[in-house]
């Protein structure tokens, strides 16, 4: 029996020593397998600030940014993306940008609350040597000359979207001139007068209409709608009350406001395509449905998928040390009853 106990004690000692050898006592220089995980994976932190989360178009845009970054993650590289809500407040957004820089984020993607604040943001990024990709709201040409190779703007040329809106009306058989007086009487619902996209869409929709139709125009009303559906509805409802059947067309700087305008038009007993015309920009799903069923004359596709992917590609280029061009442009597309099925 004593021999048996001795044998068992020796066996336990051998097993204990083997276990210590395998565990390395916490000092094993050989890398741990960890299920095949790569302990040398490169991680990049990307800070994204959106001017406000409850904007219909930018909701699609930011979700696509997040989704596309995930497709780029591999065993060798990971992109950790932080997306924050600017809440329509430039001071709030500036604080977010300051925090991204203070926390040493590798690149920033910024949808400015106010495009006029671009110079300040660029100066901050240049001081910290951080690449910055502006999206959706275009800084001035002068601002875009600063910090070359490290900043860029990804977007669509808003002048093109305005021209396409004008053509949507001018290309109608009656050129939108319902009363046949040779003049298009219209209402303009503006997003934000300080925003360059709003300025260009407002200006070029009308100038292109005049150039293509050969007719004159009469602006009955122009109001600021802040890109908001409820405000679009209110503005157009008030205009319909004041001007009634005199209104032949409503131009909205975006689809959210056009959706509100469509509600006001229906409530007033008017019918798009018969006694009034309505155009927007963005090709939101709800707007595309309205174009399909006659509730809107047309819209202009603001391609959030290709824009967001290009913005992400620029961020990846920047963190890899590549120089950025000043601009990366994505074309708009007219959406009419003839081609609407492609965008549903």
Buried (B, 14 or more C-beta within 10 A) or exposed (E): EEEEEEEEEEEEEEEEEEEEEEEEEEEEEEEEEEEEEEEEEEEBBBBBBBBBBEBBBBBBBBEBBBEBBEEBEEEEBBBEBBBBBBBBBBEBBBBBBEBBBEEEBBBBBBBBBBBBBBBBBBEBBBEBEBBBBBBBBBBEEEBBEBBEEBBBBBBBBBBBBBBBBBBBBBBBEEBBBBEEEEEBBBBBBBBBEEBBBBBBBBBBBBBBBBEBBEBEBEEBBBBBBBBBBBBBBBBBBBBBEEBEEBBBBBBBBBBBBBBBBBBBBEEBEBEBEEBBBBBBBBBBEBBBBBBBEEBBBBBBBBBBEBBBBBBBBBBBBBBEEEEBEEBBBBEBBBBBBEEBEEBE
